[in-house]
Amino acid sequence: MKAIEAAEAPRRRLEWQLAEVRRIVAETSRVKSINLYVKSWQGHLPGQHVDIRLTAEDGYQAQRSYSIASPPEDELLTLTVEEVTDGEVSPYLVGDLRAGDQFELRGPIGGYFVWTTEMDGPLSLMAGGSGIVPLMAMLRHRERRSARVPALLLYSSRSLEDVIYRQELDRMAHRDCMLCVVNTLTRKQPDGWKGPRGRIDKALLGKECFPPEKKPRIFVCGPTPFVEHVSSLLVELGHNPLTIKTERFGPSGV
Amino acid sequence: MVDPPISRGFKSRRQEQSPNSRIPPGQYVTTDFPVLSAGPTPQINVEDWNLSLQLGGSLLGKWTWAEFEALPQTTIRRDIHCVTKWSKLDTTWRGVTFDDLLKAAGLAQPPQPYVMAHCDGGYTTNVPVADLLGGKGMIATRYEGLPILPAHGGPARLLVPHLYFWKSAKWVRRLRFMERDDRGFWESLGYHNYGDPWKEQRYEGD
């Protein structure tokens, strides 16, 4: 069997570094973007993540991983965090963190779920909820480089209000005829909504996705049931499993 | 870093503190069973499944599902630790230990000191043979008494619970002996070559 293709990552120790919060932007009612200044950030590839470590007053520490939302071209590092009900770290990041605060961070981590303009396309991106975050880093990178690689984003959200980066995505797609953004709304649609409704299904994938003959690079990110569902449909549609890169998060649902 | 910055207002939300002796540094306990895989979940029919033990260009042993099921079966209960920070306590697995697999292949000694596990979907991971011997490693086919679900690596996964869980490769099909400790999939992508959770060996250089 052919080994999975992977980008070679540099090998050095990932030291904990200080990150300083410069700005916090509310994306939706449950999601915020945190712009961070990291003094000697070594750069990253779109799709990679970081580990953060918080220390409480009593010395208790907790670590979590978050995807990087910003492209390598940006000066600040942006994490976009969704508040997880009953979570330990995300409610603090979304509710309590303020500009000027500091915490520890190390990265970048992960060299597989990445895309740069040096890799070809077309690019098929499938996002469920906050699974958009690492894919947004890819789209922002593509835009900063004015890359003409044909790209599709198929983005599943509960409602229009839950669509993260909505205005930026609209603007991006409006300016760029090589980029197609399709939102599907699973629970609530505004009056006059003309886009798809409900979960991503085989018909929608067949209609919107680059077909297997175009050899798209496919990235699927979201909650585990979403990724299991979408990636198995893509395999059923004839896509080579080795061309489908996935990142799952949250409970398994099984 | 000597003095980490204090996050005011941040505190532990753990309902019950599990004994520290069971939770490696930087980990938290979950009762859920998260799924982390680099690609789609393969749907593997046990009729089409087999497991092989390989040395260089030759096969030391090969078992169909039925043959594998007829090998001595062992049940173990262990804590598991994922590099993405979750740990799960008291998980029960059943399968064939690496020791019994060697015996079934008629090997008194492992021929080489390292193993590369090869899996459906192209995933690989490298493990020292010493970490598989003495009941430390097995090919598991049951989780909590039931067939392992495809998303969790079924029908069979490597289980090396004392290392970070990426070493416990899902959908394992072939164990290849190696003279040198070549790197597997995540080990080539910045993750630690060995992955001891108690030394917090998450990434290269840890």
Interface residues (C-beta under 8 A of the other chain):
Chain A: M1 K2 A3 I4 A6 A7 E8 A9 P10 R11 R12 R13 L14 E15 W16 L18 D51 R53 L54 T55 A56 E57 D58 Y60 Q61 A62 Q63 R64 S65 D86 G87 E88 V89 Y92 D96 L97 D101 Q102 F103 E104 I109 G110 G111 Y112 F113 T224 E228 S231 S232 L234 V235 P241 L242 I244 K245 T246 R248 F249 G250 P251 S252 V254
Chain B: M1 P4 P5 I6 S7 R8 G9 F10 K11 S12 R13 R14 G26 Y28 D32 F33 P34 V35 L36 S37 A38 G39 P40 T41 P42 Q43 T84 K85 H118 D120 G121 G122 Y123 T124 L149 A151 H152 F185 S188 L189 G190 R202 Y203 E204 G205 D206
